[in-house]
Structure formats: C-alpha cells, structure tokens
Amino acid sequence: QGSRLPYHFAEAGGLKYVMMKKEKMREEGIPSPDIIDPMTFPFLEDANEYIVADGAGRGTNTSAVDEAMAKADEEFSDV
C-alpha cells in the first residue's frame, strides 16, 4: 500500500508531501490505505490528536477479541 500512494509536494511550507485525499482516491478506484495509515502516525507533523474515521473498525470479529481477552484473564488471574 505504501509504495503506491498518490502524492504531490506542497507549494508552501518547504518540502512536504501531500497525500491525495481518500475521497479522491476512492473516485479514481484506488483502495483505501488502511494498513499503511497507522504506520505513518509517528511522522505526523503538528498533530495533537487523530480522529478515527466514522465507522472504523466495524466488521471486525469481536468474538475472537472476546476469546483472547477471556484467555488472558484466565492466564493472569493469579497476578
């Protein structure tokens, strides 16, 4: 995902990469870079917070998470 993201350089503010907006990428048939997004967070400049897109995380297998949490609780119950 990271090697194929469309970008351009900002005209102001020095040499900064500007990524194409997800809406525009969607219009052009480019899939959303959901895997590479969190990998870029450490490189955000002047960002005090990040707001997750509405509906993000839906469709995940919550039963697997619940099972993992139950197993972890069981394993660490004596700690």
C-alpha positions as CSV (number, residue, x, y, z in Angstrom):
1,Q,0.0,0.0,0.0
2,G,2.7,2.5,0.9
3,S,4.6,2.3,-2.3
4,R,1.6,3.2,-4.5
5,L,0.0,6.1,-2.7
6,P,-0.5,9.2,-4.9
7,Y,1.0,12.3,-3.6
8,H,2.4,15.7,-4.6
9,F,4.7,18.3,-2.9
10,A,3.2,21.2,-1.1
11,E,3.7,24.6,-2.8
12,A,4.1,26.4,0.5
13,G,5.9,25.4,3.7
14,G,9.0,23.8,2.2
15,L,9.4,20.3,1.0
16,K,6.3,18.5,2.4
17,Y,4.5,15.5,0.9
18,V,0.7,15.9,0.5
19,M,-1.2,12.7,0.1
20,M,-4.3,12.5,-2.1
21,K,-7.5,12.6,-0.1
22,K,-9.2,9.3,0.5
23,E,-12.4,10.5,-1.2
24,K,-10.4,11.4,-4.4
25,M,-8.6,8.1,-4.2
26,R,-11.9,6.3,-4.0
27,E,-13.2,8.2,-7.1
28,E,-10.1,7.1,-9.0
29,G,-10.5,3.4,-7.9
30,I,-7.5,3.4,-5.6
31,P,-8.2,1.3,-2.4
32,S,-8.0,3.0,1.0
33,P,-4.6,2.6,2.6
34,D,-5.9,1.3,5.9
35,I,-2.8,-0.8,6.7
36,I,-0.2,1.9,6.0
37,D,-2.2,4.7,7.8
38,P,-1.2,3.7,11.4
39,M,2.4,3.2,10.3
40,T,2.6,6.9,9.3
41,F,1.3,8.3,12.6
42,P,4.8,8.8,14.1
43,F,5.7,11.0,11.2
44,L,2.7,13.4,11.5
45,E,3.8,17.0,12.0
46,D,2.0,19.4,14.3
47,A,-0.7,16.8,15.1
48,N,-2.0,16.8,18.6
49,E,-4.8,14.2,18.0
50,Y,-6.0,11.9,15.4
51,I,-9.7,11.3,14.9
52,V,-10.6,7.8,13.6
53,A,-13.0,7.8,10.6
54,D,-16.6,7.2,11.4
55,G,-17.4,3.5,11.3
56,A,-13.8,2.4,11.5
57,G,-13.3,-1.0,13.0
58,R,-16.8,-2.2,12.1
59,G,-17.0,-5.7,10.8
60,T,-14.2,-7.0,13.0
61,N,-14.5,-10.4,14.6
62,T,-15.3,-9.3,18.1
63,S,-15.7,-12.9,19.3
64,A,-12.0,-13.5,18.6
65,V,-11.2,-10.5,20.7
66,D,-13.5,-11.6,23.5
67,E,-12.0,-15.1,23.4
68,A,-8.5,-13.6,23.6
69,M,-9.4,-11.4,26.5
70,A,-11.0,-14.2,28.4
71,K,-7.9,-16.4,27.8
72,A,-5.7,-13.6,29.0
73,D,-7.8,-13.0,32.1
74,E,-7.6,-16.8,32.8
75,E,-3.8,-16.9,32.4
76,F,-3.2,-13.9,34.5
77,S,-5.8,-14.4,37.2
78,D,-3.2,-15.1,39.9
79,V,-1.2,-12.0,39.2
